[in-house]
Amino acid sequence: MSTDIVNHPAHYDSQAIVIQPIDLYEKLPFCLGNALKYVFRAGHKDGSSELEDLKKALWYLERYKKSSGALAMDEYEGQSFYQLAYCLEFSKSEILSAARDLATGFYMFWDCLEEKVRQRIEKLEREKK
């Protein structure tokens, strides 16, 4: 069985995601969608290390907090969080599951995700030494 790297990449299959990631990412602001993409694929995509992908995810999370669009989603907070939480329910990613379980709302999820990504980066960097 061949992998369709464009329409259905194998590095997402390994996460047991029940929807195509793009279906979730396109509903989010650009930086949050990209951060989520890098967390999902961390350690699963050929040619990218887990550490590299998590550093990219952290960069996008930090960028979002600095952007002028960071406050533009207030009206979507409740609905967006429940959609996001449902989509992440089947993920095998410990980082995403931990952030989802800690969060009680849309914005809190991103803060929890940032904390978990930072912790994993620190652990991976310690292991490299």
N, C-alpha and C positions, 0 to 999 in steps of 0.2 A: 504494500500500500504506500503510495507516494504522498508526500506532504505538500499542501498548497501554501507556500510561504507568503503569498500575497493576500489571499482571502481567508485563510484559516491556519495561521502559524502554529506549529507544534509546541512552541514555548508557552502558549496559552492553554493548550490542551492539558499540559502537565499540571495546571492549576485547578482543573476540574471546574472551570467557569461555565455556567449554564447559558450564558448569552455571549455573543461576540463582544469583546471589550469595547470596540468602537461604538456600540449601541449605548454604552454607559458614558464613555468619554465625551461624546459629542453633546451630551446634555449638561456638561459641566463647563465652567470657564476654562479657557485654554490651559492656563498654568496648573490648575487642579487636575484636569484630565491627563496632562502629561506626567504629573507627579504620580498619579495612580498607575499609569501605564508602566513607568519604570519600576514601581514597587511590584506590580504583578509579574513582570518578566525577570526580575532580579534573580540571577543565578540559573536561569532557564534558557536564555537565548545564546546560541552559539556566537562566540566572538566577544561577548560582554561578560565581565565578571559581576558577581553579586555586589561587591563593593562599589564598582564604577556605576552600576545602575542605581544603587541607593544614594550615592552622592548626587547623581542627576536629579533624582526625585526630591532630595532635600533642597537643591538649588531652585527647583520649580515651586516648592512650598514656600520658601523664603521670598521668592520673586512675587508670588501672589499676594503675600502680606504687605508688600511694599507698593503694589499697584493701585491705581485709582479705581479699578474695577472691583476691589476687594469687598466693598460694601454694597455692591449692586444686587445681591441675591437675597436680601432679607425676606421678600415675599415668597420665595421658593424654599425657605429653610426646612420646614416640616416635611413637606412632600418629598423634597430631594433627599433628605436623610433617610426616610423610610425606603425609598427606591434604592438608594445606595446600600443600605444595610441588607436589604433582601438580596441584591446582586452579590454581595460579599459573603453571604451566608454559606455558600458552597466553596469558597476559596480555600485552598490548602495553605495559603500564605499565613504564617504565624504573625507577621507584622500587621497585616490587614485585619486578621481576626482579633488580635489584641486591641487594636485601635477601635474597631467596631464595638467590642465589648465594654470598653471604657467610656465611650461617648454616649451622651444623652441627646445630642442634637447635631445638626449639620456642621456648624462652625467648630464645635468641640471635637468632632471627628477629625478634622484636619490638624488641630493642635495635638491630639493624641497620636495621630499618624506621624507627625513630625517628631514627637518625642520617641516613638518606637523606632523610627528610621535612624535617628541620632544614636540611640542605644546600640542598634545592630552595627552601625558604621564603627562605633567605638570598639565593639567586640571584635569585628573583623580586622581592624587596624592593630589591635593588641595581638591577635593571633599571627599577623604577618611578621611581627618583630621577633 
